[in-house]
Amino acid sequence: MVAASPHLTPPIEPMLAQPLPNPALESLRDVAFEPKWDGFRCLLFRMNSGVILQGRGRSRIAGEAYVDLAYAFPEIVAAALTQLPEGIVLDGEIVVIRGTRLDFASLSTRLRPRSEEGGPSIIRLSTDTPASLLAFDLLASPDSLISRPFNERRVALELLSRSWSAPLLLTPSTTDPAIAALWFTQYESSGIDGLIVKPLGASYTPGKRSQGKVKHARTLDAAVAGWRPQVAKDGQTVVGSLLLGLHDSSGRLHYVGGTSAFTASMRADLVDLLAPHAVAEGQEHPWVGVENVRVPGGDNRWSKGKDWRPLTPSLVVEVTYDQMEADRFRHTSGFVRWRPDRDASSCTFEQVPLVEPSSIEDLLRTPGVNLGS
């Protein structure tokens, strides 16, 4: 049991961000820009006798108000014990860096096993797939800094980080919109999810969307080749999500992800709309009994064990998405509209823009403008 601190103690709701719709970065005044990392949000508490890594989720264990990820990331805990004085509270993102980019898939495996009982496996994963903590705010040092403006908290964080070494890392920050624009465009292939925009004079507001975020927003047309069922409140089976595909240069249809942002009435109506396109027994389908094609149903921490219903890939939808990773949507896409004017065979990977290769290490070596200068 980690001893209590006379200063800030968990749980503290992390400060959140709201989307900024296609802003001109140079028009934003008195703000700092930071890369938007794609990992696990984490508040690190260096307590009197240990370390707590407070995750975003709620604990399912009776009597616990938050999820402590310390069991899963012993390498971060060890670094915090040796490199941080007692009373420090950091806000940051846990990531796995592999090669030149962030690797969210590998990061996700770090939560299995899900308790301290898996000790040997946890130690092996911490060696085979080491994680880092990218710190971007300082909430206590050891007195609370929550009411202080961000530019002062950032100066204190930079001073504190001078003695750090991996896996504790400092998030780059800049007040120059030109540098931020470069990060936004140049490092997308490294796994950067966009930009976070922080008002320099703002205090830390737990649980409030007091920051901005700028993400890549794109659209494409995809073939609908299946759907996942969902049970509605009245017990009826409705459409939980549409399963989407794109054709490669050989004409093979690959699963690229799903879209699921539907109202309750739309989910029910979709059952009837999709019924004529259901694959009959014995009928061939591009995702059933084929090789060298990505299909739905692969194990992951969200969809393991979920079934799906194949459809003849004739319907086309337009969806929004932010990033492609390994030729599939990094996040769930957003439904825009049906495209009855498009033939499913025209839904190809050629719609996906090429992104120049980049290295996350290059970004971390260029921390941008020091707000304390």
C-alpha positions in Angstrom: 0.0 0.0 0.0 1.4 3.4 -1.0 1.5 5.8 1.8 -0.6 9.0 1.6 0.9 12.3 0.7 0.1 15.6 2.5 -0.1 17.2 -1.0 -2.0 16.1 -4.1 -3.4 12.5 -3.9 -5.3 10.4 -6.5 -7.8 10.4 -8.0 -7.5 13.7 -10.0 -9.5 13.9 -13.1 -7.2 14.7 -16.0 -7.7 18.0 -17.9 -9.3 17.3 -21.3 -9.3 18.9 -24.7 -12.1 19.9 -27.1 -11.7 19.8 -30.9 -10.7 23.0 -32.7 -12.4 22.8 -36.2 -9.7 23.4 -38.8 -8.1 26.4 -37.1 -5.4 28.5 -38.6 -2.6 27.9 -36.1 -1.1 31.3 -36.7 -4.4 32.9 -35.6 -4.2 31.4 -32.1 -2.7 33.7 -29.6 -1.0 33.2 -26.2 -1.0 29.4 -26.5 1.5 26.6 -26.5 1.4 23.7 -29.0 2.4 20.1 -28.2 2.2 16.8 -30.1 -0.9 14.8 -29.4 0.4 11.4 -28.3 -1.4 8.1 -29.1 -1.0 6.1 -25.9 -2.5 5.7 -22.4 -3.2 8.9 -20.5 -1.6 8.7 -17.0 -1.2 10.8 -13.9 2.0 9.8 -12.1 2.0 10.3 -8.3 5.4 10.0 -6.6 4.1 9.3 -3.1 6.0 8.9 0.2 6.7 5.2 -0.3 5.9 4.4 -3.9 4.4 5.3 -7.2 0.8 5.4 -8.5 0.1 5.5 -12.3 -3.5 6.7 -12.4 -5.2 5.7 -15.7 -8.3 7.1 -17.3 -10.5 4.2 -16.5 -12.6 3.5 -13.4 -11.6 0.6 -11.2 -13.9 -2.3 -11.0 -12.5 -3.3 -7.6 -14.7 -2.4 -4.7 -13.3 0.5 -2.7 -11.0 1.7 -5.4 -11.9 4.9 -7.3 -9.3 4.7 -10.0 -7.2 2.2 -12.0 -3.6 2.0 -11.0 -1.4 1.0 -13.9 1.7 0.7 -11.9 1.5 -3.2 -11.9 1.7 -3.2 -15.7 4.6 -0.8 -16.2 7.3 -1.6 -13.6 10.0 0.1 -15.7 8.3 3.4 -15.4 7.7 2.9 -11.6 11.4 2.1 -11.1 12.5 5.2 -13.0 10.1 7.4 -11.0 11.4 6.0 -7.7 15.0 6.9 -8.6 14.5 10.1 -10.7 11.6 11.9 -9.0 11.5 13.4 -5.5 8.5 12.7 -3.3 5.4 14.8 -3.8 5.8 15.1 -7.6 2.6 14.7 -9.7 3.0 14.5 -13.5 0.4 14.4 -16.2 1.5 12.5 -19.3 1.1 9.7 -21.8 2.4 6.2 -21.6 3.6 5.1 -25.0 5.7 2.3 -26.6 8.3 3.5 -29.2 9.4 0.9 -31.6 11.8 1.8 -34.3 10.8 5.2 -35.6 7.2 5.4 -34.5 4.7 4.9 -31.7 3.3 1.4 -31.5 -0.1 1.4 -29.9 -0.8 -2.3 -30.7 2.3 -3.3 -28.7 1.3 -0.9 -25.9 -2.1 -2.6 -25.6 -0.5 -5.9 -25.0 1.1 -4.5 -21.8 -2.3 -4.6 -20.0 -2.3 -8.4 -20.3 -2.0 -10.0 -17.7 -4.3 -7.6 -15.9 -3.0 -7.9 -12.3 0.1 -8.3 -10.2 -0.5 -12.1 -10.3 1.1 -12.2 -13.7 4.4 -11.1 -12.4 6.8 -13.1 -14.6 4.9 -12.2 -17.8 4.8 -8.5 -16.7 8.5 -8.4 -16.2 9.1 -10.1 -19.6 6.8 -7.6 -21.4 8.6 -4.7 -19.7 11.9 -6.0 -21.2 10.6 -7.1 -24.6 8.2 -4.1 -25.1 9.4 -1.3 -22.8 7.2 1.7 -22.4 8.0 5.4 -21.8 6.2 8.2 -20.0 6.0 11.4 -22.0 5.3 14.1 -19.4 3.5 17.2 -20.5 2.4 18.9 -17.2 3.5 19.2 -13.6 0.7 19.4 -11.1 2.7 19.3 -7.8 6.4 19.8 -7.0 5.6 18.9 -4.1 3.1 21.8 -3.4 0.1 22.0 -5.7 0.7 23.9 -8.9 -2.9 23.4 -10.3 -3.9 27.0 -9.8 -0.7 28.3 -11.5 -0.7 29.3 -15.2 0.5 26.7 -17.7 3.6 28.7 -18.7 4.8 28.6 -15.1 4.0 24.9 -14.7 5.9 24.2 -18.0 9.0 26.1 -16.8 9.0 24.0 -13.6 8.5 20.8 -15.6 11.5 21.7 -17.8 13.7 22.3 -14.8 12.6 19.1 -13.2 13.2 17.0 -16.4 16.9 18.1 -16.8 18.0 15.2 -14.7 15.7 12.6 -16.3 16.6 9.7 -18.5 14.5 7.1 -20.3 11.8 6.0 -19.8 10.9 9.4 -18.4 10.7 11.8 -21.3 9.7 15.4 -21.7 7.0 16.3 -24.3 8.2 19.0 -26.8 6.3 22.3 -26.5 6.4 25.4 -28.6 4.7 28.8 -28.9 5.7 29.0 -32.6 2.8 28.0 -34.9 5.2 27.3 -37.8 7.0 24.7 -35.7 3.7 23.2 -34.6 2.5 23.0 -38.2 5.7 21.1 -39.1 5.1 18.7 -36.3 1.5 18.2 -37.5 2.5 17.4 -41.0 5.9 15.8 -40.8 5.4 13.4 -37.9 2.1 11.8 -38.7 3.8 8.6 -40.0 5.5 8.4 -36.6 2.1 8.0 -34.9 1.5 11.6 -33.8 -2.2 12.0 -33.4 -2.4 15.7 -34.0 -1.7 18.8 -31.8 -2.8 19.9 -28.3 -3.3 23.6 -27.8 -2.8 25.0 -24.3 -3.6 28.5 -23.2 -0.4 29.9 -21.6 -2.2 31.7 -18.8 -4.7 28.9 -17.9 -4.7 26.9 -14.6 -5.1 23.2 -14.6 -8.8 22.3 -14.5 -9.4 18.7 -13.7 -12.1 17.0 -15.8 -12.7 20.2 -17.9 -12.1 20.5 -21.6 -10.0 23.6 -21.2 -7.5 22.8 -23.9 -7.9 22.5 -27.7 -6.9 19.6 -30.0 -6.3 19.6 -33.7 -6.5 16.3 -35.5 -6.1 15.1 -39.1 -9.6 14.9 -40.7 -10.0 13.1 -44.0 -12.8 11.2 -45.8 -12.9 8.2 -48.1 -15.5 5.9 -49.7 -15.5 2.3 -48.4 -17.3 -0.9 -49.3 -19.7 -2.3 -46.7 -18.9 -6.0 -46.4 -20.4 -6.9 -43.0 -21.9 -5.7 -39.7 -21.6 -6.5 -36.1 -24.9 -7.1 -34.1 -25.8 -5.3 -30.9 -28.7 -5.9 -28.5 -30.9 -2.9 -28.0 -32.6 -2.0 -24.7 -35.8 -3.6 -25.9 -33.9 -6.9 -26.6 -34.0 -6.6 -30.3 -30.9 -7.3 -32.4 -29.7 -4.1 -34.2 -26.7 -3.0 -36.1 -23.8 -2.1 -33.8 -21.3 -1.2 -36.5 -20.7 -1.5 -40.2 -17.5 -3.3 -41.3 -15.7 -1.6 -44.1 -13.2 -2.7 -46.8 -10.9 -1.3 -49.4 -9.6 -3.0 -52.5 -5.9 -3.5 -53.2 -4.2 -3.2 -56.6 -5.1 -6.9 -57.2 -8.8 -6.3 -56.5 -8.8 -8.1 -53.1 -11.0 -6.5 -50.5 -9.3 -5.9 -47.1 -11.0 -5.1 -43.9 -10.0 -1.6 -42.7 -12.2 -1.0 -39.7 -15.7 0.0 -38.8 -18.1 2.8 -38.3 -20.6 2.9 -35.5 -21.8 6.4 -34.7 -25.5 5.8 -35.2 -28.6 6.8 -33.3 -30.9 4.1 -31.8 -33.4 4.5 -34.6 -30.7 4.3 -37.3 -29.4 1.0 -35.8 -32.8 -0.5 -36.0 -33.5 0.8 -39.6 -30.1 -0.6 -40.8 -31.2 -4.1 -40.1 -33.9 -3.9 -42.8 -31.6 -1.9 -45.1 -28.8 -4.5 -45.0 -31.1 -7.6 -45.1 -31.2 -7.8 -49.0 -27.4 -7.8 -49.1 -26.9 -10.7 -46.6 -24.7 -13.5 -47.9 -26.6 -16.6 -48.5 -25.5 -20.0 -47.2 -22.8 -21.4 -49.5 -22.3 -18.0 -51.2 -18.7 -16.8 -51.5 -17.5 -13.8 -49.5 -14.1 -11.9 -49.9 -13.5 -12.4 -46.1 -14.5 -16.0 -45.6 -12.2 -18.8 -46.3 -9.6 -16.7 -48.1 -5.8 -16.1 -47.5 -3.6 -13.0 -47.7 -6.5 -10.7 -46.9 -7.1 -8.8 -43.7 -10.5 -9.8 -42.3 -12.5 -8.8 -39.2 -12.5 -10.9 -36.1 -8.8 -10.7 -35.1 -8.1 -10.7 -31.4 -7.7 -7.3 -29.8 -8.6 -5.7 -26.5 -11.9 -4.3 -27.9 -13.5 -6.9 -30.2 -12.2 -10.3 -29.0 -15.0 -12.8 -29.3 -17.4 -10.6 -31.2 -19.2 -12.1 -34.2 -20.0 -10.5 -37.5 -22.5 -10.9 -40.3 -21.2 -11.0 -43.9 -22.7 -8.9 -46.6 -22.3 -8.8 -50.3 -19.9 -5.9 -50.7 -22.1 -3.7 -52.9 -23.1 -0.8 -50.6 -20.7 2.2 -50.3 -20.4 4.7 -47.5 -18.4 7.9 -47.1 -16.7 8.1 -43.7 -14.3 10.4 -41.9 -11.1 9.2 -40.4 -7.9 10.7 -38.9 -5.2 8.1 -39.5 -4.4 4.9 -41.2 -2.1 2.4 -39.5 -0.9 -0.8 -41.2 -3.6 -0.2 -43.9 -6.5 0.1 -41.5 -8.2 2.9 -39.6 -6.3 3.8 -36.4 -9.6 4.8 -34.7 -13.2 4.1 -35.5 -14.4 6.1 -38.5 -17.3 8.4 -38.6 -20.3 7.8 -40.8 -21.0 10.7 -43.2 -23.5 9.4 -45.9 -24.4 6.6 -48.2 -22.9 6.8 -51.7 -25.3 5.1 -54.1 -23.5 6.7 -57.0 -20.3 4.8 -56.3 -19.5 1.2 -57.3 -17.9 -0.8 -54.5 -15.1 -1.9 -56.7 -13.9 1.7 -57.0 -13.2 1.8 -53.2 -9.5 1.3 -53.2 -6.4 2.2 -51.2 -5.5 4.8 -53.8 -7.8 7.2 -51.9 -5.4 7.1 -48.9 -2.8 9.9 -49.2 0.8 8.9 -48.9 2.5 10.1 -45.7 6.2 10.8 -45.7 8.2 8.6 -43.3 9.5 10.2 -40.2 11.2 9.3 -36.9 9.7 9.9 -33.5 13.2 10.2 -32.1 13.9 13.3 -34.3 10.8 14.9 -32.8 11.9 14.1 -29.2 15.4 15.6 -29.9 13.8 18.9 -30.9 11.8 20.1 -27.9 10.8 23.4 -29.5 10.7 26.7 -27.7 11.6 26.6 -24.0 8.8 28.6 -22.4 11.2 29.6 -19.6 13.5 31.5 -22.0 
